[in-house]
């Protein structure tokens, strides 16, 4: 179970990083200093958000994913 949560944490971080790197230039003015400050703030908060989602039950609360639930493939194997 810990390995599933680690992979969920890692994939969540990568996905949030990709989304924010694409979205920030559309939201923040073209000032380089402003963009740098927003990128730094977002990149500092993404690990905390990914940790909450993967390890503190965030995905379960949102009803998206639960590591305790076996997938259908592994249930069919037994």
Wavefront OBJ file of the C-alpha trace (Angstrom):
o trace
v 0.000 0.000 0.000
v 2.842 2.404 0.733
v 4.210 1.871 -2.763
v 0.812 2.742 -4.305
v 0.625 5.916 -2.274
v 4.180 6.867 -3.264
v 3.374 6.440 -6.957
v 0.162 8.422 -6.492
v 2.178 11.173 -4.791
v 4.788 11.214 -7.545
v 2.295 11.202 -10.412
v 0.192 13.866 -8.713
v 3.232 16.101 -8.335
v 4.223 15.647 -11.967
v 0.682 16.271 -13.212
v 0.220 19.396 -11.087
v 3.623 20.715 -12.183
v 2.734 20.228 -15.845
v -0.676 21.861 -15.462
v 0.725 24.846 -13.596
v 3.632 25.362 -15.993
v 1.099 25.615 -18.815
v -1.550 27.625 -16.946
v 0.581 30.249 -15.194
v 1.692 32.132 -18.330
v -1.973 32.630 -19.250
v -2.912 33.991 -15.824
v 0.109 36.056 -14.738
v 1.100 39.285 -16.510
v 4.144 39.064 -18.801
v 6.445 40.624 -16.202
v 9.375 38.195 -15.665
v 9.672 39.001 -11.954
v 5.973 38.345 -11.337
v 6.118 35.062 -13.224
v 9.201 33.951 -11.311
v 7.555 34.734 -7.973
v 4.355 32.878 -8.932
v 6.298 29.878 -10.261
v 8.308 29.724 -7.022
v 5.177 29.929 -4.872
v 3.347 27.288 -6.885
v 6.307 24.919 -7.019
v 6.672 25.257 -3.241
v 3.017 24.402 -2.571
v 2.599 21.527 -5.060
v 4.486 18.958 -2.906
v 2.274 19.803 0.084
v -0.886 19.477 -1.999
v 0.287 16.194 -3.543
v 1.182 14.870 -0.072
v -2.268 15.747 1.238
v -3.962 14.094 -1.738
v -1.882 10.891 -1.649
v -1.106 10.321 2.038
v -3.731 12.212 4.045
v -6.848 10.912 2.332
v -7.455 13.728 -0.108
v -8.237 11.423 -3.004
v -10.590 9.395 -0.821
v -12.415 12.529 0.355
v -12.822 13.658 -3.239
v -14.041 10.191 -4.188
v -11.410 9.812 -6.900
v -9.158 6.959 -5.777
v -8.475 4.734 -2.803
v -5.375 2.530 -2.449
v -7.233 0.081 -0.215
v -9.642 -0.898 -2.975
v -8.285 -3.707 -5.112
v -8.402 -3.185 -8.839
v -10.653 -5.414 -10.930
v -7.657 -7.056 -12.596
v -6.177 -8.311 -9.321
v -9.598 -9.481 -8.091
v -10.062 -11.546 -11.263
v -6.702 -13.266 -10.765
v -7.711 -14.784 -7.432
l 1 2 3 4 5 6 7 8 9 10 11 12 13 14 15 16 17 18 19 20 21 22 23 24 25 26 27 28 29 30 31 32 33 34 35 36 37 38 39 40 41 42 43 44 45 46 47 48 49 50 51 52 53 54 55 56 57 58 59 60 61 62 63 64 65 66 67 68 69 70 71 72 73 74 75 76 77 78
